[in-house]
Amino acid sequence: MSPRGLWTLVALPCVAGLLWAASPSPPVKAPAIPQRIVSINLCADQLVLALADKRQIAGLTKNATDTTMSGEAAKARGIPLLSNSAEQILAIEPDLIVGMPASRSAALRALPEHTYPLLDLATANTLDEIYASVRQTAVAVGHPERGTALIARMESELAGLPKPGKGRTAAYYQRRGYMTGTGTLIDELMTRTGLVNLSGKLGKPPLSQLSLEEMVAAEPDFLIVESATDKVNDQGSEMLHHPALKDIPRISVPQAWTVCGSPAYTQAARSMATQIAHIDGSRS
């Protein structure tokens, strides 16, 4: 994952639920099916796009159409993109604002004393947390049955998923030597596919830097990398192609599948399991 996406790796304390933004007065009840939904967070974008009608969505974040950042980018085309300014939100007069977490938004703090229904989602770093976000978002956008159907589809896609990792060690290694630790979405994906996170074995925090020398000395069985770094495209990704790492098998996963707790979780899990099995098959 590139540095612009690193902030999503660590869970932030937040209570999920329907709140109201910038208002000391009694809250205004959200409509059963809101018609002017605004998302102020990339992860919230993906849930709104997956569960709301396109005509319901009045604004998304500026990265919503970026295919390298969002697994739902194709659905975002044609929807207004916002710069997270209070003025833009005011102009829309939303009947639902969705964030993850929304309550920390500078734009919301800058709003005058108006009442806006607010879905404040907790950051999702596990599959159960993703399911909880899906349910909450589906209810808030007026389509609870879609949340139920999406969870059922995800459960079906994960049913019987093998764990070809067999307890071997993997490191999620990123530009400039960043490594992702435990308690994160990628760590959960490692566990689901039978891998053990090298970061946890080394006692590292959720986000740390590990030099090439340290990585080689640690002898991981696999390196998990962003697919965008499969080729050298900047100095940050160049180190991932150092000859010292060439003999460590690689599992390549698009950042758009892991930057947020989203429906793309199942794609990431299945791809990782398939790649591990393919690597093992090529060795036999």
Backbone as CSV, one residue per row, in Angstrom:
resi,resn,N_x,N_y,N_z,CA_x,CA_y,CA_z,C_x,C_y,C_z
1,MET,0.837,-1.187,0.000,0.000,0.000,0.000,0.871,1.236,0.000
2,SER,0.549,2.244,-0.786,1.341,3.447,-0.868,1.108,4.318,0.353
3,PRO,2.046,5.248,0.658,1.900,6.103,1.823,0.584,6.835,1.871
4,ARG,-0.020,7.179,0.716,-1.277,7.908,0.767,-2.406,7.054,1.333
5,GLY,-2.194,5.726,1.381,-3.234,4.870,1.918,-2.908,4.307,3.288
6,LEU,-1.742,4.656,3.866,-1.300,4.024,5.086,-2.191,4.333,6.270
7,TRP,-2.831,5.469,6.249,-3.655,5.853,7.388,-4.798,4.893,7.629
8,THR,-5.201,4.130,6.648,-6.354,3.242,6.827,-5.996,1.963,7.556
9,LEU,-4.733,1.751,7.827,-4.329,0.471,8.377,-4.613,0.333,9.866
10,VAL,-4.714,1.446,10.591,-4.846,1.389,12.034,-6.252,1.759,12.440
11,ALA,-6.891,0.941,13.238,-8.262,1.230,13.662,-8.296,2.450,14.553
12,LEU,-9.239,3.343,14.299,-9.438,4.517,15.124,-10.642,4.301,16.020
13,PRO,-10.576,4.754,17.290,-11.721,4.570,18.171,-12.887,5.406,17.692
14,CYS,-14.033,4.781,17.495,-15.203,5.500,17.015,-16.433,4.659,17.273
15,VAL,-17.514,5.291,17.643,-18.759,4.578,17.866,-19.607,4.693,16.625
16,ALA,-19.995,3.554,16.047,-20.810,3.573,14.847,-22.254,3.806,15.227
17,GLY,-22.948,4.583,14.422,-24.362,4.811,14.679,-24.836,6.049,13.980
18,LEU,-26.128,6.301,14.014,-26.694,7.468,13.362,-26.674,8.631,14.343
19,LEU,-25.851,9.631,14.051,-25.683,10.801,14.891,-26.120,12.024,14.104
20,TRP,-25.847,13.210,14.616,-26.198,14.415,13.885,-25.065,15.411,13.956
21,ALA,-24.735,15.990,12.810,-23.546,16.816,12.689,-23.816,18.256,13.082
22,ALA,-22.884,18.820,13.865,-22.835,20.247,14.152,-24.172,20.803,14.617
23,SER,-24.805,20.170,15.574,-26.093,20.668,16.012,-26.295,20.481,17.502
24,PRO,-26.508,21.578,18.253,-26.814,21.452,19.670,-28.305,21.247,19.897
25,SER,-29.124,21.431,18.863,-30.564,21.312,18.990,-31.009,19.877,18.743
26,PRO,-32.288,19.559,19.037,-32.763,18.191,18.831,-32.516,17.729,17.409
27,PRO,-32.111,16.464,17.236,-31.770,15.971,15.899,-32.978,15.865,14.988
28,VAL,-32.710,16.023,13.696,-33.735,15.820,12.681,-33.643,14.378,12.215
29,LYS,-34.756,13.698,12.175,-34.758,12.300,11.782,-34.399,12.152,10.315
30,ALA,-33.511,11.209,10.028,-33.140,10.952,8.641,-34.333,10.347,7.906
31,PRO,-34.507,10.707,6.629,-35.600,10.105,5.860,-35.380,8.614,5.704
32,ALA,-36.469,7.861,5.526,-36.361,6.411,5.383,-35.458,6.039,4.210
33,ILE,-35.587,6.784,3.114,-34.705,6.580,1.962,-34.128,7.946,1.576
34,PRO,-32.947,8.282,2.097,-32.356,9.588,1.805,-32.077,9.770,0.316
35,GLN,-32.205,10.999,-0.158,-32.042,11.305,-1.578,-30.840,12.199,-1.874
36,ARG,-30.141,12.662,-0.843,-28.961,13.517,-1.041,-27.863,13.044,-0.076
37,ILE,-27.310,11.879,-0.395,-26.280,11.286,0.465,-24.918,11.861,0.099
38,VAL,-24.155,12.234,1.123,-22.786,12.702,0.929,-21.851,11.798,1.717
39,SER,-20.808,11.294,1.066,-19.769,10.532,1.744,-18.533,11.400,1.878
40,ILE,-17.929,11.392,3.060,-16.748,12.237,3.285,-15.515,11.399,3.618
41,ASN,-15.515,10.137,3.200,-14.403,9.247,3.483,-14.327,8.198,2.376
42,LEU,-13.122,7.855,1.937,-12.937,6.897,0.852,-13.572,5.546,1.161
43,CYS,-13.445,5.087,2.404,-14.025,3.791,2.764,-15.545,3.866,2.781
44,ALA,-16.084,4.989,3.241,-17.535,5.180,3.216,-18.039,5.249,1.773
45,ASP,-17.267,5.869,0.888,-17.636,5.913,-0.535,-18.006,4.529,-1.040
46,GLN,-17.160,3.553,-0.728,-17.312,2.221,-1.301,-18.562,1.518,-0.783
47,LEU,-18.883,1.742,0.475,-20.088,1.146,1.036,-21.341,1.805,0.467
48,VAL,-21.307,3.123,0.343,-22.452,3.841,-0.221,-22.676,3.414,-1.677
49,LEU,-21.599,3.320,-2.438,-21.729,2.917,-3.842,-22.253,1.488,-3.978
50,ALA,-21.889,0.634,-3.051,-22.318,-0.759,-3.116,-23.777,-0.945,-2.714
51,LEU,-24.323,-0.005,-1.921,-25.619,-0.249,-1.301,-26.713,0.756,-1.647
52,ALA,-26.353,1.947,-2.108,-27.359,2.964,-2.444,-27.577,3.018,-3.952
53,ASP,-28.721,3.556,-4.359,-28.936,3.846,-5.768,-28.049,5.024,-6.161
54,LYS,-27.592,5.025,-7.384,-26.717,6.101,-7.831,-27.407,7.458,-7.715
55,ARG,-28.714,7.501,-7.997,-29.445,8.765,-7.944,-29.559,9.310,-6.531
56,GLN,-29.314,8.468,-5.516,-29.365,8.918,-4.131,-28.097,9.641,-3.705
57,ILE,-27.015,9.447,-4.440,-25.694,9.923,-3.993,-25.410,11.314,-4.569
58,ALA,-25.237,12.282,-3.678,-25.023,13.668,-4.100,-23.558,14.070,-4.105
59,GLY,-22.707,13.306,-3.452,-21.298,13.676,-3.426,-20.440,12.605,-2.780
60,LEU,-19.238,12.418,-3.343,-18.262,11.465,-2.829,-16.919,12.164,-2.672
61,THR,-15.936,11.473,-2.110,-14.618,12.075,-1.947,-13.879,12.126,-3.282
62,LYS,-12.839,12.914,-3.325,-12.109,13.130,-4.586,-11.404,11.871,-5.091
63,ASN,-11.214,10.862,-4.224,-10.559,9.621,-4.655,-11.537,8.530,-5.063
64,ALA,-12.827,8.834,-5.056,-13.838,7.805,-5.289,-13.731,7.154,-6.666
65,THR,-13.249,7.886,-7.653,-13.142,7.338,-9.008,-11.745,6.790,-9.326
66,ASP,-10.866,6.787,-8.342,-9.494,6.318,-8.533,-9.468,4.797,-8.419
67,THR,-9.231,4.109,-9.519,-9.270,2.647,-9.526,-8.156,2.023,-8.690
68,THR,-7.096,2.780,-8.397,-6.029,2.242,-7.560,-6.358,2.354,-6.079
69,MET,-7.385,3.127,-5.755,-7.736,3.355,-4.349,-9.072,2.759,-3.949
70,SER,-9.978,2.592,-4.893,-11.333,2.162,-4.562,-11.772,0.965,-5.400
71,GLY,-12.288,-0.056,-4.721,-12.806,-1.212,-5.416,-14.149,-0.967,-6.080
72,GLU,-14.780,0.181,-5.807,-16.074,0.524,-6.393,-15.954,1.726,-7.340
73,ALA,-14.744,2.012,-7.816,-14.487,3.226,-8.597,-15.364,3.332,-9.840
74,ALA,-15.616,2.231,-10.510,-16.407,2.275,-11.747,-17.815,2.804,-11.491
75,LYS,-18.381,2.489,-10.343,-19.732,2.937,-10.015,-19.790,4.422,-9.691
76,ALA,-18.644,5.026,-9.403,-18.614,6.430,-8.981,-18.617,7.411,-10.144
77,ARG,-18.437,6.931,-11.350,-18.357,7.837,-12.498,-19.650,8.624,-12.647
78,GLY,-19.499,9.934,-12.818,-20.656,10.798,-13.016,-21.219,11.391,-11.743
79,ILE,-20.747,10.938,-10.599,-21.208,11.486,-9.321,-20.275,12.622,-8.915
80,PRO,-20.798,13.745,-8.413,-19.937,14.861,-8.008,-18.909,14.437,-6.968
81,LEU,-17.677,14.905,-7.146,-16.601,14.640,-6.199,-16.343,15.895,-5.379
82,LEU,-16.252,15.741,-4.076,-16.133,16.873,-3.167,-14.721,16.975,-2.605
83,SER,-14.348,18.169,-2.220,-13.024,18.396,-1.638,-13.085,18.466,-0.120
84,ASN,-14.147,17.946,0.465,-14.320,17.913,1.917,-14.386,19.328,2.505
85,SER,-15.055,20.221,1.793,-15.232,21.577,2.312,-16.647,21.743,2.827
86,ALA,-16.770,22.551,3.880,-18.080,22.800,4.468,-19.006,23.473,3.462
87,GLU,-18.454,24.340,2.614,-19.274,25.070,1.644,-19.954,24.119,0.667
88,GLN,-19.216,23.110,0.197,-19.806,22.151,-0.737,-20.918,21.337,-0.074
89,ILE,-20.683,20.944,1.158,-21.704,20.177,1.878,-22.945,21.022,2.105
90,LEU,-22.758,22.281,2.466,-23.883,23.194,2.686,-24.709,23.358,1.419
91,ALA,-24.014,23.471,0.295,-24.719,23.684,-0.972,-25.606,22.489,-1.328
92,ILE,-25.189,21.308,-0.944,-25.960,20.102,-1.253,-27.157,19.946,-0.323
93,GLU,-27.030,20.438,0.913,-28.054,20.220,1.941,-28.377,18.726,2.054
94,PRO,-27.390,17.934,2.442,-27.570,16.481,2.451,-28.609,16.031,3.473
95,ASP,-29.254,14.919,3.152,-30.143,14.317,4.138,-29.492,13.087,4.776
96,LEU,-28.221,12.814,4.422,-27.406,11.823,5.120,-25.941,12.064,4.771
97,ILE,-25.099,12.144,5.796,-23.649,12.227,5.620,-23.061,10.941,6.181
98,VAL,-22.174,10.303,5.405,-21.578,9.035,5.820,-20.062,9.194,5.872
99,GLY,-19.457,8.728,6.951,-18.008,8.769,7.077,-17.495,7.602,7.884
100,MET,-16.165,7.461,7.926,-15.550,6.358,8.661,-14.196,6.812,9.187
101,PRO,-14.123,7.543,10.298,-15.273,8.089,11.023,-15.588,9.497,10.539
102,ALA,-16.864,9.839,10.486,-17.284,11.157,10.015,-17.101,12.233,11.073
103,SER,-17.238,11.854,12.332,-17.243,12.859,13.394,-15.918,13.595,13.526
104,ARG,-14.832,13.065,12.931,-13.531,13.729,13.001,-13.291,14.672,11.830
105,SER,-14.252,14.780,10.927,-14.061,15.573,9.724,-13.971,17.067,10.027
106,ALA,-12.933,17.710,9.465,-12.785,19.154,9.633,-13.942,19.892,8.976
107,ALA,-14.442,19.349,7.860,-15.556,19.988,7.167,-16.799,20.020,8.050
108,LEU,-17.067,18.937,8.758,-18.238,18.905,9.630,-18.087,19.861,10.795
109,ARG,-16.887,19.944,11.325,-16.672,20.865,12.443,-16.851,22.309,12.018
110,ALA,-16.646,22.569,10.722,-16.774,23.933,10.219,-18.196,24.307,9.843
111,LEU,-19.106,23.346,9.836,-20.489,23.637,9.459,-21.160,24.519,10.504
112,PRO,-22.051,25.412,10.069,-22.832,26.180,11.037,-23.827,25.278,11.743
113,GLU,-24.625,25.842,12.582,-25.513,25.028,13.415,-26.751,24.580,12.640
114,HIS,-26.537,23.642,11.766,-27.618,22.996,11.027,-27.646,21.530,11.427
115,THR,-28.762,20.914,11.287,-28.851,19.504,11.613,-28.732,18.671,10.347
116,TYR,-27.797,17.719,10.388,-27.602,16.803,9.271,-27.484,15.383,9.812
117,PRO,-28.345,14.476,9.403,-28.191,13.084,9.814,-26.817,12.568,9.399
118,LEU,-26.163,11.888,10.323,-24.775,11.472,10.125,-24.605,10.005,10.499
119,LEU,-24.150,9.195,9.560,-23.782,7.815,9.857,-22.285,7.773,10.106
120,ASP,-21.907,7.545,11.358,-20.508,7.575,11.775,-20.034,6.134,11.955
121,LEU,-19.376,5.608,10.951,-18.970,4.201,10.942,-17.599,4.014,11.580
122,ALA,-17.440,2.915,12.289,-16.132,2.569,12.836,-15.249,1.989,11.731
123,THR,-13.950,2.239,11.818,-13.016,1.659,10.862,-13.075,0.134,10.951
124,ALA,-13.163,-0.522,9.794,-13.325,-1.978,9.759,-12.000,-2.651,9.431
125,ASN,-11.491,-3.427,10.373,-10.238,-4.155,10.168,-10.394,-5.661,10.256
126,THR,-11.638,-6.129,10.380,-11.913,-7.565,10.379,-13.145,-7.803,9.522
127,LEU,-13.351,-9.053,9.150,-14.509,-9.380,8.333,-15.810,-9.080,9.082
128,ASP,-15.877,-9.417,10.361,-17.091,-9.125,11.131,-17.367,-7.625,11.187
129,GLU,-16.311,-6.833,11.279,-16.489,-5.372,11.294,-16.963,-4.872,9.932
130,ILE,-16.498,-5.497,8.861,-16.987,-5.143,7.528,-18.474,-5.453,7.436
131,TYR,-18.874,-6.621,7.893,-20.289,-6.988,7.872,-21.118,-5.979,8.673
132,ALA,-20.611,-5.561,9.829,-21.346,-4.586,10.645,-21.516,-3.270,9.892
133,SER,-20.466,-2.811,9.221,-20.543,-1.570,8.439,-21.524,-1.699,7.291
134,VAL,-21.530,-2.863,6.649,-22.469,-3.104,5.545,-23.904,-3.011,6.052
135,ARG,-24.187,-3.677,7.171,-25.551,-3.646,7.716,-25.971,-2.222,8.075
136,GLN,-25.103,-1.496,8.753,-25.435,-0.142,9.191,-25.651,0.794,8.004
137,THR,-24.795,0.671,7.008,-24.922,1.528,5.834,-26.182,1.196,5.052
138,ALA,-26.473,-0.078,4.885,-27.661,-0.497,4.138,-28.934,0.047,4.774
139,VAL,-28.999,-0.007,6.090,-30.172,0.535,6.793,-30.247,2.049,6.610
140,ALA,-29.120,2.723,6.757,-29.107,4.183,6.683,-29.493,4.703,5.305
141,VAL,-29.097,3.986,4.245,-29.423,4.452,2.890,-30.791,3.973,2.429
142,GLY,-31.477,3.219,3.311,-32.845,2.816,3.010,-33.007,1.491,2.293
143,HIS,-31.936,0.669,2.268,-32.005,-0.616,1.559,-31.423,-1.739,2.410
144,PRO,-32.017,-2.031,3.552,-31.449,-3.063,4.427,-31.329,-4.423,3.759
145,GLU,-32.239,-4.720,2.831,-32.194,-6.021,2.162,-30.937,-6.169,1.311
146,ARG,-30.403,-5.060,0.818,-29.176,-5.124,0.025,-27.978,-5.484,0.901
147,GLY,-28.002,-4.996,2.119,-26.934,-5.358,3.045,-26.954,-6.844,3.342
148,THR,-28.142,-7.376,3.582,-28.287,-8.810,3.838,-27.799,-9.625,2.651
149,ALA,-28.164,-9.191,1.449,-27.771,-9.911,0.236,-26.267,-9.831,0.000
150,LEU,-25.676,-8.665,0.255,-24.237,-8.502,0.052,-23.451,-9.376,1.016
151,ILE,-23.870,-9.416,2.272,-23.182,-10.265,3.246,-23.306,-11.733,2.862
152,ALA,-24.490,-12.138,2.414,-24.683,-13.527,1.985,-23.763,-13.864,0.817
153,ARG,-23.613,-12.921,-0.115,-22.726,-13.155,-1.259,-21.270,-13.300,-0.813
154,MET,-20.860,-12.422,0.108,-19.493,-12.487,0.608,-19.239,-13.793,1.349
155,GLU,-20.200,-14.200,2.162,-20.057,-15.468,2.885,-19.936,-16.637,1.914
156,SER,-20.702,-16.583,0.837,-20.640,-17.639,-0.165,-19.270,-17.666,-0.846
157,GLU,-18.736,-16.489,-1.141,-17.446,-16.401,-1.810,-16.301,-16.890,-0.926
158,LEU,-16.489,-16.804,0.395,-15.442,-17.228,1.318,-15.637,-18.658,1.814
159,ALA,-16.806,-19.229,1.537,-17.107,-20.577,2.022,-16.096,-21.586,1.469
160,GLY,-15.501,-22.336,2.355,-14.559,-23.362,1.918,-13.233,-22.828,1.423
161,LEU,-12.953,-21.534,1.655,-11.676,-20.978,1.197,-10.529,-21.714,1.888
162,PRO,-9.608,-22.275,1.134,-8.499,-23.016,1.756,-7.523,-22.084,2.455
163,LYS,-6.667,-22.680,3.272,-5.617,-21.923,3.951,-4.261,-22.462,3.506
164,PRO,-3.903,-22.174,2.278,-2.676,-22.762,1.727,-1.398,-22.224,2.362
165,GLY,-1.518,-21.161,3.174,-0.332,-20.625,3.831,0.315,-21.611,4.775
166,LYS,-0.497,-22.471,5.399,-0.010,-23.555,6.261,0.951,-23.057,7.336
167,GLY,0.648,-21.883,7.887,1.446,-21.374,8.997,2.764,-20.739,8.612
168,ARG,2.995,-20.579,7.315,4.238,-19.940,6.883,4.167,-18.414,7.083
169,THR,5.319,-17.798,7.070,5.431,-16.372,7.410,5.368,-15.492,6.168
170,ALA,4.645,-14.372,6.297,4.566,-13.402,5.206,4.722,-11.998,5.764
171,ALA,5.243,-11.127,4.936,5.379,-9.709,5.302,4.673,-8.870,4.250
172,TYR,3.815,-7.969,4.705,3.209,-7.018,3.775,4.169,-5.847,3.678
173,TYR,4.930,-5.817,2.586,6.046,-4.881,2.425,5.669,-3.840,1.380
174,GLN,5.879,-2.575,1.741,5.406,-1.479,0.914,6.530,-0.529,0.530
175,ARG,6.160,0.478,-0.244,7.135,1.492,-0.658,7.906,2.016,0.558
176,ARG,9.175,2.279,0.327,10.069,2.845,1.338,10.213,1.950,2.565
177,GLY,9.915,0.670,2.407,10.188,-0.274,3.474,9.161,-0.327,4.588
178,TYR,7.973,0.218,4.352,6.931,0.132,5.383,6.378,-1.288,5.437
179,MET,6.096,-1.726,6.650,5.540,-3.056,6.868,4.307,-2.946,7.766
180,THR,3.278,-3.692,7.418,2.019,-3.627,8.143,1.959,-4.703,9.218
181,GLY,1.499,-4.296,10.401,1.497,-5.191,11.544,0.159,-5.858,11.821
182,THR,0.002,-6.344,13.040,-1.201,-7.053,13.450,-2.311,-6.058,13.780
183,GLY,-3.538,-6.592,13.904,-4.678,-5.731,14.193,-5.109,-4.905,13.007
184,THR,-4.744,-5.312,11.815,-5.059,-4.586,10.592,-5.803,-5.510,9.623
185,LEU,-6.360,-4.904,8.586,-7.114,-5.691,7.616,-6.223,-6.688,6.888
186,ILE,-5.037,-6.269,6.493,-4.154,-7.185,5.762,-3.699,-8.331,6.673
187,ASP,-3.542,-8.045,7.953,-3.194,-9.092,8.909,-4.323,-10.117,9.006
188,GLU,-5.564,-9.635,9.003,-6.717,-10.529,9.043,-6.769,-11.398,7.789
189,LEU,-6.431,-10.808,6.657,-6.395,-11.566,5.405,-5.295,-12.626,5.431
190,MET,-4.164,-12.292,6.028,-3.100,-13.290,6.163,-3.596,-14.488,6.973
191,THR,-4.212,-14.208,8.111,-4.716,-15.290,8.960,-5.729,-16.142,8.212
192,ARG,-6.609,-15.490,7.451,-7.659,-16.218,6.732,-7.076,-17.153,5.680
193,THR,-5.915,-16.821,5.139,-5.306,-17.676,4.119,-4.185,-18.555,4.687
194,GLY,-4.088,-18.600,6.023,-3.142,-19.513,6.662,-1.736,-18.996,6.817
195,LEU,-1.548,-17.682,6.684,-0.220,-17.097,6.827,-0.045,-16.489,8.220
196,VAL,1.209,-16.350,8.644,1.549,-15.696,9.899,2.272,-14.398,9.565
197,ASN,1.835,-13.317,10.179,2.390,-11.996,9.891,3.774,-11.850,10.515
198,LEU,4.774,-11.612,9.674,6.139,-11.422,10.158,6.216,-10.284,11.164
199,SER,5.457,-9.233,10.931,5.483,-8.084,11.832,5.152,-8.487,13.266
200,GLY,4.143,-9.355,13.416,3.786,-9.827,14.747,4.893,-10.650,15.377
201,LYS,5.538,-11.487,14.572,6.637,-12.309,15.089,7.802,-11.454,15.564
202,LEU,7.981,-10.305,14.903,9.080,-9.404,15.271,8.675,-8.402,16.351
203,GLY,7.401,-8.438,16.749,6.941,-7.508,17.788,6.856,-6.065,17.327
204,LYS,6.576,-5.857,16.036,6.507,-4.512,15.482,5.114,-3.904,15.706
205,PRO,5.007,-2.575,15.677,3.704,-1.914,15.797,2.894,-2.075,14.509
206,PRO,1.637,-1.598,14.487,0.803,-1.762,13.295,1.427,-1.216,12.010
207,LEU,2.274,-0.203,12.130,2.984,0.314,10.960,4.419,0.598,11.358
208,SER,5.353,0.002,10.622,6.766,0.177,10.942,7.572,0.168,9.656
209,GLN,8.846,0.476,9.771,9.746,0.383,8.626,10.787,-0.686,8.898
210,LEU,11.052,-1.477,7.880,12.047,-2.535,7.988,12.995,-2.396,6.812
211,SER,14.282,-2.327,7.091,15.274,-2.176,6.028,15.382,-3.460,5.218
212,LEU,15.979,-3.326,4.049,16.202,-4.509,3.215,17.008,-5.564,3.963
213,GLU,18.025,-5.104,4.675,18.882,-6.037,5.405,18.079,-6.787,6.473
214,GLU,17.226,-6.051,7.172,16.398,-6.682,8.210,15.400,-7.663,7.601
215,MET,14.845,-7.302,6.460,13.881,-8.194,5.820,14.548,-9.483,5.359
216,VAL,15.703,-9.366,4.746,16.428,-10.555,4.287,16.783,-11.449,5.478
217,ALA,17.231,-10.832,6.565,17.619,-11.594,7.753,16.424,-12.317,8.377
218,ALA,15.224,-11.729,8.250,14.016,-12.321,8.839,13.536,-13.543,8.083
219,GLU,13.937,-13.692,6.826,13.625,-14.852,5.987,12.128,-15.177,5.922
220,PRO,11.294,-14.246,5.493,9.864,-14.583,5.331,9.676,-15.556,4.175
221,ASP,8.617,-16.355,4.258,8.316,-17.297,3.171,7.692,-16.599,1.976
222,PHE,6.993,-15.479,2.244,6.334,-14.722,1.180,6.440,-13.229,1.472
223,LEU,6.468,-12.449,0.399,6.253,-11.013,0.490,4.905,-10.707,-0.149
224,ILE,4.071,-9.961,0.556,2.820,-9.480,-0.024,3.048,-8.027,-0.407
225,VAL,2.765,-7.699,-1.658,3.026,-6.347,-2.157,1.806,-5.818,-2.902
226,GLU,1.737,-4.504,-3.032,0.699,-3.891,-3.859,0.986,-4.223,-5.324
227,SER,-0.047,-4.506,-6.084,0.164,-4.811,-7.493,0.754,-3.618,-8.246
228,ALA,0.521,-2.404,-7.746,1.080,-1.218,-8.403,2.598,-1.191,-8.342
229,THR,3.192,-1.958,-7.408,4.646,-1.980,-7.294,5.267,-3.182,-8.002
230,ASP,4.479,-3.883,-8.810,5.037,-5.012,-9.565,6.119,-4.537,-10.528
231,LYS,6.006,-3.272,-10.928,7.035,-2.653,-11.753,7.581,-1.438,-11.018
232,VAL,8.830,-1.123,-11.257,9.436,0.056,-10.624,8.843,1.308,-11.254
233,ASN,8.191,2.127,-10.431,7.627,3.370,-10.956,8.047,4.599,-10.173
234,ASP,8.811,4.414,-9.095,9.348,5.536,-8.347,10.431,5.009,-7.415
235,GLN,11.088,5.907,-6.694,12.161,5.478,-5.801,11.627,4.613,-4.671
236,GLY,10.408,4.908,-4.237,9.832,4.136,-3.147,9.624,2.685,-3.499
237,SER,9.198,2.412,-4.756,8.963,1.034,-5.170,10.239,0.344,-5.645
238,GLU,11.266,1.123,-5.950,12.513,0.549,-6.468,13.133,-0.432,-5.483
239,MET,13.061,-0.117,-4.187,13.696,-0.982,-3.195,13.043,-2.365,-3.138
240,LEU,11.760,-2.444,-3.535,11.071,-3.732,-3.506,11.588,-4.684,-4.583
241,HIS,12.375,-4.151,-5.525,12.934,-4.959,-6.614,14.440,-5.167,-6.454
242,HIS,14.921,-4.940,-5.248,16.344,-5.146,-4.984,16.695,-6.625,-5.150
243,PRO,17.846,-6.930,-5.724,18.242,-8.332,-5.927,18.206,-9.177,-4.652
244,ALA,18.379,-8.553,-3.512,18.391,-9.303,-2.254,17.041,-9.927,-1.943
245,LEU,15.975,-9.407,-2.581,14.628,-9.910,-2.316,14.106,-10.827,-3.417
246,LYS,14.893,-11.016,-4.454,14.368,-11.677,-5.663,13.940,-13.120,-5.434
247,ASP,14.496,-13.796,-4.448,14.175,-15.207,-4.238,13.006,-15.423,-3.275
248,ILE,12.417,-14.337,-2.763,11.269,-14.471,-1.866,10.004,-14.425,-2.710
249,PRO,9.197,-15.484,-2.725,7.976,-15.487,-3.538,7.041,-14.334,-3.171
250,ARG,6.349,-13.808,-4.187,5.508,-12.632,-3.987,4.040,-12.918,-4.229
251,ILE,3.239,-12.325,-3.380,1.786,-12.322,-3.535,1.402,-10.883,-3.823
252,SER,0.822,-10.640,-4.975,0.522,-9.275,-5.424,-0.982,-9.012,-5.318
253,VAL,-1.341,-7.947,-4.584,-2.743,-7.631,-4.340,-2.982,-6.146,-4.617
254,PRO,-4.028,-5.786,-5.374,-4.323,-4.371,-5.609,-4.627,-3.627,-4.306
255,GLN,-4.075,-2.460,-4.177,-4.342,-1.642,-2.998,-5.837,-1.357,-2.829
256,ALA,-6.548,-1.244,-3.944,-7.979,-0.941,-3.894,-8.769,-2.006,-3.142
257,TRP,-8.219,-3.209,-3.029,-8.914,-4.283,-2.314,-8.613,-4.283,-0.824
258,THR,-7.559,-3.591,-0.400,-7.134,-3.685,0.998,-7.081,-2.349,1.728
259,VAL,-7.199,-1.251,0.997,-7.076,0.053,1.643,-8.235,0.314,2.597
260,CYS,-9.370,-0.341,2.373,-10.555,-0.174,3.216,-11.184,-1.527,3.515
261,GLY,-11.907,-1.580,4.617,-12.742,-2.737,4.888,-13.995,-2.626,4.039
262,SER,-14.062,-3.387,2.956,-15.120,-3.223,1.962,-15.482,-4.578,1.358
263,PRO,-16.481,-4.629,0.472,-16.817,-5.890,-0.192,-15.654,-6.518,-0.954
264,ALA,-14.637,-5.723,-1.292,-13.486,-6.253,-2.017,-12.636,-7.202,-1.170
265,TYR,-12.950,-7.297,0.118,-12.236,-8.224,1.006,-12.216,-9.629,0.420
266,THR,-13.353,-10.076,-0.110,-13.420,-11.446,-0.619,-12.522,-11.635,-1.836
267,GLN,-12.419,-10.611,-2.680,-11.528,-10.697,-3.833,-10.080,-10.831,-3.380
268,ALA,-9.715,-10.054,-2.367,-8.348,-10.113,-1.857,-8.039,-11.479,-1.269
269,ALA,-8.958,-12.012,-0.463,-8.727,-13.309,0.179,-8.594,-14.421,-0.853
270,ARG,-9.491,-14.433,-1.834,-9.454,-15.493,-2.845,-8.198,-15.383,-3.715
271,SER,-7.820,-14.158,-4.055,-6.625,-13.965,-4.868,-5.379,-14.421,-4.124
272,MET,-5.285,-14.070,-2.841,-4.120,-14.468,-2.051,-4.019,-15.989,-1.962
273,ALA,-5.143,-16.640,-1.684,-5.134,-18.100,-1.578,-4.730,-18.750,-2.906
274,THR,-5.243,-18.215,-4.009,-4.922,-18.752,-5.330,-3.443,-18.590,-5.650
275,GLN,-2.902,-17.417,-5.321,-1.492,-17.159,-5.617,-0.561,-18.047,-4.797
276,ILE,-0.907,-18.263,-3.521,-0.079,-19.143,-2.694,-0.072,-20.551,-3.278
277,ALA,-1.253,-21.038,-3.652,-1.347,-22.380,-4.230,-0.556,-22.466,-5.540
278,HIS,-0.606,-21.412,-6.344,0.134,-21.398,-7.612,1.634,-21.423,-7.366
279,ILE,2.082,-20.641,-6.369,3.525,-20.639,-6.035,3.952,-22.023,-5.602
280,ASP,3.152,-22.665,-4.744,3.494,-24.011,-4.274,3.515,-25.004,-5.424
281,GLY,2.541,-24.847,-6.348,2.473,-25.745,-7.490,3.676,-25.603,-8.411
282,SER,4.169,-24.387,-8.549,5.307,-24.157,-9.446,6.604,-24.700,-8.855
283,ARG,6.600,-24.917,-7.540,7.821,-25.454,-6.886,7.892,-26.963,-6.972
284,SER,6.709,-27.589,-7.142,6.678,-29.060,-7.118,7.072,-29.663,-8.477
